[in-house]
Amino acid sequence: MQGDKTYWFPAKRYGWGWGFPTTWQGLLVLFGYIALMGCGTVWLKAEHAQGWFLAYAFALTAVLLFVCWFKGEPASWRWGDRD
């Protein structure tokens, strides 16, 4: 079973990118992203630190995309099932 690779994030059926996670590791990453984004919203009050919040959100999103890229199915444009 060395060749069997479990993807945390499956490819979307239509379009480019990844769908909802199918493993507990993927769910943990997604819920961690949502929780950290929520904490950042409270911690970096939007009316006082817009620039810092945008940098924080960009960094978190970059980390999420990095994890999806390495732990998800290879990304490519998909047109759905060709039945």
Buried (B, 14 or more C-beta within 10 A) or exposed (E): EEEEEEBBBBBBEEEEBBBEBBBEBBEEBBEBBEEBBEEBEEEBEEEEBEEBBEEBBEEBEEBBBEBBEEBBBEBEEBEEEEE
